[in-house]
Amino acid sequence: MTVTTTLTTHSLTVSQKIKIHRLMNKFHRLKGKKDKLTKKNSA
């Protein structure tokens, strides 16, 4: 898993890396919000 990701990142350009990082950050934020909401509802 780690080997494939490193290979893909090396082939990507800096702008593409930034775009991916931004998307990942947005995804993690949304996931965190959802987790918090589900925890509140379950508790």
mmCIF file of the N, C-alpha and C atoms, coordinates in Angstrom:
data_MODEL
# 
_entry.id   MODEL 
# 
loop_
_atom_site.group_PDB 
_atom_site.id 
_atom_site.type_symbol 
_atom_site.label_atom_id 
_atom_site.label_alt_id 
_atom_site.label_comp_id 
_atom_site.label_asym_id 
_atom_site.label_entity_id 
_atom_site.label_seq_id 
_atom_site.pdbx_PDB_ins_code 
_atom_site.Cartn_x 
_atom_site.Cartn_y 
_atom_site.Cartn_z 
_atom_site.occupancy 
_atom_site.B_iso_or_equiv 
_atom_site.pdbx_formal_charge 
_atom_site.auth_seq_id 
_atom_site.auth_comp_id 
_atom_site.auth_asym_id 
_atom_site.auth_atom_id 
_atom_site.pdbx_PDB_model_num 
ATOM 1   N N  . MET A 1 1  ? 0.839   -1.201 0.000   1.00 0.00 ? 1  MET A N  1 
ATOM 2   C CA . MET A 1 1  ? 0.000   0.000  0.000   1.00 0.00 ? 1  MET A CA 1 
ATOM 3   C C  . MET A 1 1  ? 0.873   1.251  0.000   1.00 0.00 ? 1  MET A C  1 
ATOM 4   N N  . THR A 1 2  ? 1.819   1.312  0.916   1.00 0.00 ? 2  THR A N  1 
ATOM 5   C CA . THR A 1 2  ? 2.678   2.498  1.035   1.00 0.00 ? 2  THR A CA 1 
ATOM 6   C C  . THR A 1 2  ? 3.562   2.657  -0.194  1.00 0.00 ? 2  THR A C  1 
ATOM 7   N N  . VAL A 1 3  ? 4.027   1.542  -0.749  1.00 0.00 ? 3  VAL A N  1 
ATOM 8   C CA . VAL A 1 3  ? 4.908   1.593  -1.917  1.00 0.00 ? 3  VAL A CA 1 
ATOM 9   C C  . VAL A 1 3  ? 4.171   2.178  -3.113  1.00 0.00 ? 3  VAL A C  1 
ATOM 10  N N  . THR A 1 4  ? 2.943   1.732  -3.345  1.00 0.00 ? 4  THR A N  1 
ATOM 11  C CA . THR A 1 4  ? 2.165   2.213  -4.485  1.00 0.00 ? 4  THR A CA 1 
ATOM 12  C C  . THR A 1 4  ? 1.848   3.699  -4.336  1.00 0.00 ? 4  THR A C  1 
ATOM 13  N N  . THR A 1 5  ? 1.518   4.128  -3.129  1.00 0.00 ? 5  THR A N  1 
ATOM 14  C CA . THR A 1 5  ? 1.176   5.531  -2.901  1.00 0.00 ? 5  THR A CA 1 
ATOM 15  C C  . THR A 1 5  ? 2.383   6.420  -3.149  1.00 0.00 ? 5  THR A C  1 
ATOM 16  N N  . THR A 1 6  ? 3.571   5.979  -2.718  1.00 0.00 ? 6  THR A N  1 
ATOM 17  C CA . THR A 1 6  ? 4.782   6.776  -2.904  1.00 0.00 ? 6  THR A CA 1 
ATOM 18  C C  . THR A 1 6  ? 5.112   6.895  -4.385  1.00 0.00 ? 6  THR A C  1 
ATOM 19  N N  . LEU A 1 7  ? 4.936   5.818  -5.126  1.00 0.00 ? 7  LEU A N  1 
ATOM 20  C CA . LEU A 1 7  ? 5.212   5.831  -6.556  1.00 0.00 ? 7  LEU A CA 1 
ATOM 21  C C  . LEU A 1 7  ? 4.278   6.799  -7.269  1.00 0.00 ? 7  LEU A C  1 
ATOM 22  N N  . THR A 1 8  ? 3.002   6.772  -6.925  1.00 0.00 ? 8  THR A N  1 
ATOM 23  C CA . THR A 1 8  ? 2.027   7.653  -7.564  1.00 0.00 ? 8  THR A CA 1 
ATOM 24  C C  . THR A 1 8  ? 2.310   9.108  -7.223  1.00 0.00 ? 8  THR A C  1 
ATOM 25  N N  . THR A 1 9  ? 2.683   9.390  -5.978  1.00 0.00 ? 9  THR A N  1 
ATOM 26  C CA . THR A 1 9  ? 2.940   10.768 -5.567  1.00 0.00 ? 9  THR A CA 1 
ATOM 27  C C  . THR A 1 9  ? 4.150   11.324 -6.298  1.00 0.00 ? 9  THR A C  1 
ATOM 28  N N  . HIS A 1 10 ? 5.153   10.487 -6.543  1.00 0.00 ? 10 HIS A N  1 
ATOM 29  C CA . HIS A 1 10 ? 6.349   10.943 -7.244  1.00 0.00 ? 10 HIS A CA 1 
ATOM 30  C C  . HIS A 1 10 ? 6.026   11.319 -8.689  1.00 0.00 ? 10 HIS A C  1 
ATOM 31  N N  . SER A 1 11 ? 5.098   10.593 -9.306  1.00 0.00 ? 11 SER A N  1 
ATOM 32  C CA . SER A 1 11 ? 4.740   10.854 -10.699 1.00 0.00 ? 11 SER A CA 1 
ATOM 33  C C  . SER A 1 11 ? 3.826   12.071 -10.824 1.00 0.00 ? 11 SER A C  1 
ATOM 34  N N  . LEU A 1 12 ? 3.137   12.415 -9.738  1.00 0.00 ? 12 LEU A N  1 
ATOM 35  C CA . LEU A 1 12 ? 2.223   13.556 -9.772  1.00 0.00 ? 12 LEU A CA 1 
ATOM 36  C C  . LEU A 1 12 ? 2.983   14.875 -9.723  1.00 0.00 ? 12 LEU A C  1 
ATOM 37  N N  . THR A 1 13 ? 2.344   15.921 -10.230 1.00 0.00 ? 13 THR A N  1 
ATOM 38  C CA . THR A 1 13 ? 2.939   17.248 -10.173 1.00 0.00 ? 13 THR A CA 1 
ATOM 39  C C  . THR A 1 13 ? 2.584   17.894 -8.844  1.00 0.00 ? 13 THR A C  1 
ATOM 40  N N  . VAL A 1 14 ? 3.248   18.992 -8.520  1.00 0.00 ? 14 VAL A N  1 
ATOM 41  C CA . VAL A 1 14 ? 3.018   19.673 -7.243  1.00 0.00 ? 14 VAL A CA 1 
ATOM 42  C C  . VAL A 1 14 ? 1.580   20.167 -7.150  1.00 0.00 ? 14 VAL A C  1 
ATOM 43  N N  . SER A 1 15 ? 1.063   20.736 -8.231  1.00 0.00 ? 15 SER A N  1 
ATOM 44  C CA . SER A 1 15 ? -0.310  21.257 -8.227  1.00 0.00 ? 15 SER A CA 1 
ATOM 45  C C  . SER A 1 15 ? -1.312  20.139 -7.963  1.00 0.00 ? 15 SER A C  1 
ATOM 46  N N  . GLN A 1 16 ? -1.066  18.974 -8.571  1.00 0.00 ? 16 GLN A N  1 
ATOM 47  C CA . GLN A 1 16 ? -1.961  17.830 -8.361  1.00 0.00 ? 16 GLN A CA 1 
ATOM 48  C C  . GLN A 1 16 ? -1.896  17.371 -6.913  1.00 0.00 ? 16 GLN A C  1 
ATOM 49  N N  . LYS A 1 17 ? -0.681  17.375 -6.339  1.00 0.00 ? 17 LYS A N  1 
ATOM 50  C CA . LYS A 1 17 ? -0.514  16.977 -4.936  1.00 0.00 ? 17 LYS A CA 1 
ATOM 51  C C  . LYS A 1 17 ? -1.320  17.894 -4.037  1.00 0.00 ? 17 LYS A C  1 
ATOM 52  N N  . ILE A 1 18 ? -1.232  19.214 -4.297  1.00 0.00 ? 18 ILE A N  1 
ATOM 53  C CA . ILE A 1 18 ? -1.954  20.199 -3.482  1.00 0.00 ? 18 ILE A CA 1 
ATOM 54  C C  . ILE A 1 18 ? -3.457  19.950 -3.583  1.00 0.00 ? 18 ILE A C  1 
ATOM 55  N N  . LYS A 1 19 ? -3.943  19.698 -4.792  1.00 0.00 ? 19 LYS A N  1 
ATOM 56  C CA . LYS A 1 19 ? -5.377  19.440 -4.990  1.00 0.00 ? 19 LYS A CA 1 
ATOM 57  C C  . LYS A 1 19 ? -5.807  18.219 -4.194  1.00 0.00 ? 19 LYS A C  1 
ATOM 58  N N  . ILE A 1 20 ? -5.022  17.161 -4.272  1.00 0.00 ? 20 ILE A N  1 
ATOM 59  C CA . ILE A 1 20 ? -5.346  15.918 -3.553  1.00 0.00 ? 20 ILE A CA 1 
ATOM 60  C C  . ILE A 1 20 ? -5.343  16.158 -2.054  1.00 0.00 ? 20 ILE A C  1 
ATOM 61  N N  . HIS A 1 21 ? -4.326  16.889 -1.565  1.00 0.00 ? 21 HIS A N  1 
ATOM 62  C CA . HIS A 1 21 ? -4.240  17.167 -0.128  1.00 0.00 ? 21 HIS A CA 1 
ATOM 63  C C  . HIS A 1 21 ? -5.452  17.957 0.347   1.00 0.00 ? 21 HIS A C  1 
ATOM 64  N N  . ARG A 1 22 ? -5.871  18.938 -0.459  1.00 0.00 ? 22 ARG A N  1 
ATOM 65  C CA . ARG A 1 22 ? -7.045  19.746 -0.098  1.00 0.00 ? 22 ARG A CA 1 
ATOM 66  C C  . ARG A 1 22 ? -8.290  18.873 -0.036  1.00 0.00 ? 22 ARG A C  1 
ATOM 67  N N  . LEU A 1 23 ? -8.451  17.992 -1.030  1.00 0.00 ? 23 LEU A N  1 
ATOM 68  C CA . LEU A 1 23 ? -9.607  17.095 -1.058  1.00 0.00 ? 23 LEU A CA 1 
ATOM 69  C C  . LEU A 1 23 ? -9.586  16.160 0.146   1.00 0.00 ? 23 LEU A C  1 
ATOM 70  N N  . MET A 1 24 ? -8.404  15.631 0.471   1.00 0.00 ? 24 MET A N  1 
ATOM 71  C CA . MET A 1 24 ? -8.269  14.728 1.613   1.00 0.00 ? 24 MET A CA 1 
ATOM 72  C C  . MET A 1 24 ? -8.614  15.445 2.909   1.00 0.00 ? 24 MET A C  1 
ATOM 73  N N  . ASN A 1 25 ? -8.140  16.699 3.046   1.00 0.00 ? 25 ASN A N  1 
ATOM 74  C CA . ASN A 1 25 ? -8.435  17.484 4.247   1.00 0.00 ? 25 ASN A CA 1 
ATOM 75  C C  . ASN A 1 25 ? -9.936  17.711 4.381   1.00 0.00 ? 25 ASN A C  1 
ATOM 76  N N  . LYS A 1 26 ? -10.599 18.063 3.263   1.00 0.00 ? 26 LYS A N  1 
ATOM 77  C CA . LYS A 1 26 ? -12.049 18.283 3.274   1.00 0.00 ? 26 LYS A CA 1 
ATOM 78  C C  . LYS A 1 26 ? -12.761 17.000 3.675   1.00 0.00 ? 26 LYS A C  1 
ATOM 79  N N  . PHE A 1 27 ? -12.336 15.877 3.094   1.00 0.00 ? 27 PHE A N  1 
ATOM 80  C CA . PHE A 1 27 ? -12.946 14.584 3.377   1.00 0.00 ? 27 PHE A CA 1 
ATOM 81  C C  . PHE A 1 27 ? -12.805 14.228 4.851   1.00 0.00 ? 27 PHE A C  1 
ATOM 82  N N  . HIS A 1 28 ? -11.598 14.434 5.404   1.00 0.00 ? 28 HIS A N  1 
ATOM 83  C CA . HIS A 1 28 ? -11.359 14.108 6.813   1.00 0.00 ? 28 HIS A CA 1 
ATOM 84  C C  . HIS A 1 28 ? -12.199 14.993 7.727   1.00 0.00 ? 28 HIS A C  1 
ATOM 85  N N  . ARG A 1 29 ? -12.342 16.277 7.358   1.00 0.00 ? 29 ARG A N  1 
ATOM 86  C CA . ARG A 1 29 ? -13.153 17.197 8.166   1.00 0.00 ? 29 ARG A CA 1 
ATOM 87  C C  . ARG A 1 29 ? -14.607 16.741 8.173   1.00 0.00 ? 29 ARG A C  1 
ATOM 88  N N  . LEU A 1 30 ? -15.130 16.399 6.985   1.00 0.00 ? 30 LEU A N  1 
ATOM 89  C CA . LEU A 1 30 ? -16.517 15.947 6.879   1.00 0.00 ? 30 LEU A CA 1 
ATOM 90  C C  . LEU A 1 30 ? -16.710 14.649 7.654   1.00 0.00 ? 30 LEU A C  1 
ATOM 91  N N  . LYS A 1 31 ? -15.744 13.745 7.527   1.00 0.00 ? 31 LYS A N  1 
ATOM 92  C CA . LYS A 1 31 ? -15.813 12.466 8.227   1.00 0.00 ? 31 LYS A CA 1 
ATOM 93  C C  . LYS A 1 31 ? -15.817 12.702 9.733   1.00 0.00 ? 31 LYS A C  1 
ATOM 94  N N  . GLY A 1 32 ? -14.984 13.613 10.201  1.00 0.00 ? 32 GLY A N  1 
ATOM 95  C CA . GLY A 1 32 ? -14.916 13.925 11.629  1.00 0.00 ? 32 GLY A CA 1 
ATOM 96  C C  . GLY A 1 32 ? -16.233 14.490 12.127  1.00 0.00 ? 32 GLY A C  1 
ATOM 97  N N  . LYS A 1 33 ? -16.838 15.394 11.340  1.00 0.00 ? 33 LYS A N  1 
ATOM 98  C CA . LYS A 1 33 ? -18.126 15.990 11.715  1.00 0.00 ? 33 LYS A CA 1 
ATOM 99  C C  . LYS A 1 33 ? -19.200 14.910 11.799  1.00 0.00 ? 33 LYS A C  1 
ATOM 100 N N  . LYS A 1 34 ? -19.210 14.010 10.816  1.00 0.00 ? 34 LYS A N  1 
ATOM 101 C CA . LYS A 1 34 ? -20.199 12.930 10.791  1.00 0.00 ? 34 LYS A CA 1 
ATOM 102 C C  . LYS A 1 34 ? -20.015 12.032 12.004  1.00 0.00 ? 34 LYS A C  1 
ATOM 103 N N  . ASP A 1 35 ? -18.758 11.697 12.320  1.00 0.00 ? 35 ASP A N  1 
ATOM 104 C CA . ASP A 1 35 ? -18.477 10.837 13.474  1.00 0.00 ? 35 ASP A CA 1 
ATOM 105 C C  . ASP A 1 35 ? -18.979 11.484 14.758  1.00 0.00 ? 35 ASP A C  1 
ATOM 106 N N  . LYS A 1 36 ? -18.750 12.794 14.891  1.00 0.00 ? 36 LYS A N  1 
ATOM 107 C CA . LYS A 1 36 ? -19.193 13.511 16.091  1.00 0.00 ? 36 LYS A CA 1 
ATOM 108 C C  . LYS A 1 36 ? -20.719 13.480 16.191  1.00 0.00 ? 36 LYS A C  1 
ATOM 109 N N  . LEU A 1 37 ? -21.392 13.694 15.066  1.00 0.00 ? 37 LEU A N  1 
ATOM 110 C CA . LEU A 1 37 ? -22.856 13.697 15.055  1.00 0.00 ? 37 LEU A CA 1 
ATOM 111 C C  . LEU A 1 37 ? -23.403 12.320 15.421  1.00 0.00 ? 37 LEU A C  1 
ATOM 112 N N  . THR A 1 38 ? -22.822 11.279 14.850  1.00 0.00 ? 38 THR A N  1 
ATOM 113 C CA . THR A 1 38 ? -23.297 9.921  15.123  1.00 0.00 ? 38 THR A CA 1 
ATOM 114 C C  . THR A 1 38 ? -23.066 9.566  16.586  1.00 0.00 ? 38 THR A C  1 
ATOM 115 N N  . LYS A 1 39 ? -21.948 9.985  17.142  1.00 0.00 ? 39 LYS A N  1 
ATOM 116 C CA . LYS A 1 39 ? -21.651 9.704  18.547  1.00 0.00 ? 39 LYS A CA 1 
ATOM 117 C C  . LYS A 1 39 ? -22.670 10.403 19.446  1.00 0.00 ? 39 LYS A C  1 
ATOM 118 N N  . LYS A 1 40 ? -23.020 11.648 19.116  1.00 0.00 ? 40 LYS A N  1 
ATOM 119 C CA . LYS A 1 40 ? -23.999 12.403 19.908  1.00 0.00 ? 40 LYS A CA 1 
ATOM 120 C C  . LYS A 1 40 ? -25.363 11.727 19.832  1.00 0.00 ? 40 LYS A C  1 
ATOM 121 N N  . ASN A 1 41 ? -25.751 11.301 18.629  1.00 0.00 ? 41 ASN A N  1 
ATOM 122 C CA . ASN A 1 41 ? -27.052 10.663 18.445  1.00 0.00 ? 41 ASN A CA 1 
ATOM 123 C C  . ASN A 1 41 ? -27.124 9.321  19.171  1.00 0.00 ? 41 ASN A C  1 
ATOM 124 N N  . SER A 1 42 ? -26.054 8.547  19.111  1.00 0.00 ? 42 SER A N  1 
ATOM 125 C CA . SER A 1 42 ? -26.043 7.231  19.755  1.00 0.00 ? 42 SER A CA 1 
ATOM 126 C C  . SER A 1 42 ? -26.016 7.366  21.272  1.00 0.00 ? 42 SER A C  1 
ATOM 127 N N  . ALA A 1 43 ? -25.370 8.418  21.776  1.00 0.00 ? 43 ALA A N  1 
ATOM 128 C CA . ALA A 1 43 ? -25.260 8.624  23.232  1.00 0.00 ? 43 ALA A CA 1 
ATOM 129 C C  . ALA A 1 43 ? -26.475 9.365  23.776  1.00 0.00 ? 43 ALA A C  1 
# 
